[in-house]
Amino acid sequence: MDDDLALIVEAARAAGALALDLAKGGVDAWEKSPGNPVTKADIAIDQLLAERLLAARPDHGWLSEERADDPVRLGRRRIFLVDPIDGTRDYARGRPGWCVSIAIVEAGRPTHAVLYAPVSGNAWTATAGGGARCDGESIRASSCTALAEARIPVEADLFRSKYWQGPTARSVTKPNSIALRMAMVADARADTVFDARPSRELDIAAASLIVTEAGGIVTDTDGHPARFNKPDPSEKNLVASATPQLHRETCDEAAATIARWRAAQS
């Protein structure tokens, strides 16, 4: 484990321990905006990670969930992208589907990544060109090539809705955390996943590297790979899949489903 990866793994484990400790007396949660929950733990962990990581790498930029975006980051060669608790709803409800997500990004691409899920104790890591691991063991995405045979971490109701007109895939457990859903693709517990909402860079940077280093593909529904540390730090209609064939089919069906849903709302 190189110095940068060791740094973010140790920080993620410390953050996870703090999150579990803060949850012992019940979780104090509220909405920053409609549909956007936050807890005292999110704020405390953000502070802990900023202190640890920026003290160790003061020349790095910073983008995280609970801090105002500082445009200084755009001029930095390297930047930390951090979500102190990805999957806050599951954390607030006492469910396991949340994690600490940390990535180091250079020239728009993640170079180091960790996802730490404190409830299970699992840690997914990756370095650019160095492969992906879960708890130190190498992981590889599945060989699934067809959507009809795929496992997707979504609600089963999606496949019965009027918006989905593609093959009926198999629904598997869906963590609230998009990063953990992507980790399921990386370690072959799922085959593909898509997010109909805009994804924030800080949610997906670490998971994107873990998926691609495990042999998978991550793009938007138009096939464009994500770029990170942009002035607008978001990505639209994320898709992560195990194989190129499955990815193309998922992108097509996800785009069509999203278009039908949007048309129905207008």
C-alpha positions in Angstrom: 0.0 0.0 0.0 1.6 3.3 -1.0 1.6 6.4 1.2 -1.4 8.1 -0.4 -3.6 5.0 -0.2 -2.5 4.3 3.3 -3.3 7.9 4.3 -6.9 7.8 3.0 -7.6 4.2 4.2 -6.5 5.1 7.8 -8.6 8.3 7.6 -11.7 6.4 6.4 -11.4 3.9 9.2 -11.1 6.7 11.8 -14.1 8.4 10.2 -16.1 5.2 10.3 -15.3 4.6 13.9 -16.5 8.1 14.8 -19.7 7.6 12.8 -20.5 4.4 14.7 -19.8 6.1 18.0 -22.0 9.0 17.2 -24.9 6.7 16.3 -25.0 5.0 19.7 -27.3 7.6 21.3 -29.5 7.9 18.2 -29.0 9.9 15.1 -29.9 13.6 14.9 -30.9 14.2 11.3 -32.5 17.0 9.4 -32.8 18.2 5.7 -30.4 20.8 4.3 -32.8 21.0 1.4 -35.8 18.9 0.3 -34.7 15.3 -0.1 -31.1 16.1 1.1 -30.6 14.8 4.6 -27.7 15.5 6.9 -26.7 14.4 10.4 -24.4 15.7 13.1 -22.1 12.8 12.2 -21.8 14.0 8.6 -20.5 17.4 9.8 -18.2 15.9 12.5 -16.6 13.4 10.1 -16.1 16.0 7.4 -14.2 18.1 10.0 -12.1 15.1 11.1 -11.2 14.1 7.5 -10.3 17.7 6.5 -8.0 18.0 9.5 -6.3 14.7 8.9 -6.0 14.8 5.2 -5.1 18.4 4.6 -2.6 18.4 7.4 -0.8 15.5 5.6 -1.2 17.0 2.1 -1.6 20.8 2.5 -1.0 21.4 -1.2 -4.1 19.3 -2.2 -7.4 20.9 -3.1 -10.6 19.9 -1.3 -14.2 19.1 -2.3 -16.6 17.5 0.2 -20.2 17.2 1.1 -20.4 19.4 4.1 -18.2 22.3 3.1 -18.7 25.3 0.9 -17.1 24.7 -2.5 -13.8 26.7 -2.7 -12.9 27.4 -6.3 -9.2 27.3 -5.3 -9.5 23.6 -5.8 -9.7 24.1 -9.6 -6.1 25.4 -9.7 -4.6 22.5 -7.6 -2.8 19.7 -9.2 -4.3 17.1 -6.9 -7.5 17.2 -4.9 -9.4 15.2 -2.2 -13.0 14.3 -3.1 -14.8 13.3 0.1 -18.2 12.1 1.1 -18.1 11.7 4.9 -21.3 9.5 4.8 -22.5 8.4 1.4 -25.9 6.9 2.1 -27.0 9.2 4.9 -30.6 7.9 4.9 -29.4 4.4 5.7 -27.1 5.8 8.4 -29.9 7.8 10.0 -32.2 4.7 9.9 -29.7 2.3 11.4 -29.2 0.4 8.2 -25.9 -0.8 6.9 -26.0 0.7 3.4 -23.6 3.7 3.9 -19.9 4.2 3.7 -17.1 6.7 3.9 -15.8 7.6 0.4 -12.4 9.3 -0.2 -10.6 9.7 -3.5 -7.5 11.5 -4.6 -7.9 13.0 -8.1 -5.2 14.3 -10.4 -5.7 15.9 -13.8 -9.4 15.0 -13.7 -8.9 11.3 -12.9 -8.9 9.4 -9.6 -5.6 7.9 -8.7 -6.4 6.5 -5.2 -9.7 5.4 -3.7 -11.2 3.9 -0.6 -14.8 3.0 0.3 -15.1 2.0 4.0 -18.4 0.5 5.2 -18.2 0.6 9.0 -21.1 -1.7 9.8 -19.7 -4.7 7.8 -16.1 -3.6 8.3 -15.4 -4.0 4.5 -13.0 -1.7 2.8 -12.7 -1.4 -1.0 -9.5 0.2 -2.4 -7.9 0.9 -5.7 -5.0 2.7 -7.2 -4.8 3.7 -10.9 -3.1 0.9 -12.8 -2.8 -1.2 -9.6 -6.1 -3.0 -9.5 -9.0 -3.1 -7.0 -9.3 -4.9 -3.7 -11.8 -5.6 -1.0 -10.2 -6.2 2.4 -6.8 -6.7 0.7 -8.0 -9.4 -1.7 -8.1 -8.7 -5.5 -11.6 -8.3 -6.9 -12.9 -8.6 -10.5 -16.2 -7.6 -12.0 -18.4 -10.3 -13.4 -18.5 -11.6 -17.0 -22.3 -10.9 -17.5 -23.0 -9.6 -21.0 -26.8 -9.4 -21.2 -29.2 -7.2 -19.3 -31.8 -10.0 -19.1 -29.3 -12.0 -17.0 -28.0 -9.1 -14.9 -28.3 -8.5 -11.2 -29.0 -4.8 -10.5 -29.3 -3.2 -7.0 -32.6 -1.5 -7.6 -36.2 -1.9 -6.3 -37.9 -4.7 -8.1 -40.9 -2.4 -8.8 -38.8 -0.7 -11.4 -39.1 -3.6 -13.8 -42.9 -3.6 -13.4 -43.3 0.1 -14.0 -44.5 1.7 -17.2 -41.2 3.5 -17.5 -39.0 0.3 -17.9 -39.6 -1.5 -21.2 -36.4 -3.4 -21.4 -35.6 -7.0 -20.2 -36.6 -7.9 -16.7 -33.3 -8.1 -14.8 -32.9 -9.5 -11.3 -33.2 -7.1 -8.5 -30.7 -7.5 -5.6 -30.2 -5.6 -2.3 -29.9 -1.9 -2.9 -27.8 0.1 -0.4 -28.7 3.8 -0.1 -25.1 4.6 -1.0 -24.5 4.9 -4.7 -20.8 4.2 -4.0 -21.7 0.9 -2.4 -23.9 0.0 -5.3 -21.0 0.6 -7.6 -18.8 -1.5 -5.3 -21.2 -4.4 -5.8 -20.4 -4.2 -9.5 -16.7 -4.1 -8.8 -16.7 -7.2 -6.6 -19.3 -9.2 -8.7 -22.2 -9.1 -6.3 -24.1 -7.1 -9.0 -23.5 -6.7 -12.8 -24.7 -3.2 -13.6 -26.2 -0.2 -11.9 -27.5 3.2 -13.1 -28.5 6.4 -11.3 -31.3 8.4 -12.8 -30.4 11.5 -10.8 -27.4 13.7 -11.3 -24.4 12.2 -9.4 -22.0 14.4 -7.5 -18.3 13.9 -8.1 -17.7 13.4 -4.4 -20.2 10.5 -4.4 -18.7 8.6 -7.3 -15.0 9.4 -7.6 -13.7 6.7 -5.4 -16.2 4.1 -6.6 -15.5 4.9 -10.2 -11.8 4.0 -9.8 -12.7 0.8 -7.9 -15.1 -0.3 -10.7 -12.7 0.4 -13.6 -9.7 -1.1 -11.8 -11.9 -4.2 -11.3 -12.4 -4.4 -15.1 -15.7 -2.6 -15.3 -16.9 0.5 -17.1 -18.3 3.8 -15.8 -19.8 6.4 -18.0 -23.0 8.5 -18.4 -25.8 7.1 -20.6 -24.2 8.8 -23.6 -21.0 6.8 -23.1 -18.9 9.7 -21.8 -16.5 8.9 -19.0 -16.6 11.0 -15.9 -14.1 13.9 -15.4 -13.5 15.2 -11.9 -12.6 18.5 -10.3 -14.8 20.5 -12.8 -16.3 23.9 -12.0 -19.7 22.1 -11.8 -18.8 19.0 -9.8 -21.6 16.7 -11.1 -22.3 14.0 -13.6 -25.5 13.0 -15.3 -27.1 9.6 -15.5 -24.3 7.5 -14.2 -24.0 3.8 -15.4 -21.5 1.3 -14.1 -21.3 -2.2 -15.6 -19.2 -5.3 -15.6 -18.7 -5.7 -19.4 -18.8 -3.5 -22.5 -21.8 -5.4 -24.0 -23.8 -5.1 -20.8 -22.8 -1.5 -20.4 -24.1 -0.5 -23.9 -27.4 -2.3 -23.2 -27.8 -0.7 -19.8 -27.0 2.7 -21.1 -29.7 2.4 -23.8 -32.3 1.1 -21.5 -31.5 3.6 -18.7 -31.6 6.5 -21.1 -35.0 5.4 -22.4 -36.4 4.8 -19.0 -35.3 8.2 -17.8 -36.8 9.9 -20.9 -40.1 8.2 -20.3 -40.2 9.3 -16.7 -39.3 12.9 -17.5 -42.0 13.0 -20.3 -44.5 11.8 -17.7 -43.6 14.6 -15.3 -43.9 17.4 -17.9 
